[in-house]
Amino acid sequence: MKGLRTARWILAGLFFVMSAVYLAFGRQLLRFASLSEKSQIIPSAITVSIGAVLFWLVISFVYGRLYCSTVCPVGTLIDLSSKLRRLMPARRRRYRYRNRHKVRFHIATVYFVCLIAGISVVPALIEPWNVFRNIIGTANPASSAAAAVNLGIGAATGIVAGAVSLLLIVFAAVFTGREFCNTVCPVGTVLGLMGSNSVYRVEIDPDKCTGCLECEEACPAGCVKVVGRFVDDARCVRCMECVARCPENAIRYQPGRNRVATPMMRGVKPHGR
């Protein structure tokens, strides 16, 4: 079960490299690098390639937000940037459970209204594929210029947007982990709705859990709450950090919810019934 994190990192690294190569050089270096764009939800929706969109909606309903932890390049960039937390004092490195923010629905609504209306500025600033394209553009101005034409903005504006986006994402990742994915990203909001009652879930076994808080402190999404043995599946990006960190193997990625096995935890029927 702990090997799931390693498998997730391998897939995430592969898609991250393919995305960077494709956005910087097109198909010149890797012919199959275009698969990275075809796997993205919003670019597929814009090009009326509904297959990828439906695929990820179904995957999210069955397995949760695997898209956010493997295919999304911004998600991988956030995970890599989060490693800088090691430079912080030990106490501040720990994550804590955070409540949901309703503002994510307002941001998603504004995003989709702008997308339908053809207002490209908002999608260019908060949609993960466009954000990553702007970031890559800071290192490759030619690529940035081409992207700017498609988005209807100036090349200089695209480069500035990419640099600012990179700084903000790194800063937010260091201090808040996956908060961008769960509050700002419209794709994360939609997939969170699909994955909130997914078939496969990250579950804490109350009979094995000792309350050590290792899982809660390792969760970059801030969705694990040891008190109550609760994992918020709407915000869980399936990074498997909690599974790998649990010293008691009390966290599993499985179909359905756990049932309490300890007799002392079960309800007692009243006499005479």
Secondary structure, 3 states (H helix, E strand, C coil): CCHHHHHHHHHHHHHHHHHHHHHHHCCCCCHHHHHHHHCCHHHHHHCCCHHHHHHHHHHHHHHCCHHHHHCCHHHHHHHHHHHHHHHCCHHHHCCCCCCCCCHHHHHHHHHHHHHHHCCCHHHHHHCHHHHHHHHHHHHCHHHHHHHHHHHCCCHHHHHHHHHHHHHHHHHHHHHHCCHHHHHHCHHHHHHHHHHCCCCEEEEECCCCCCCCCHHHHHCCCCCEECCCCEECCCCCCCCCHHHHHCCCCCEEEEECCCCCCCHHHCCCCCCCC
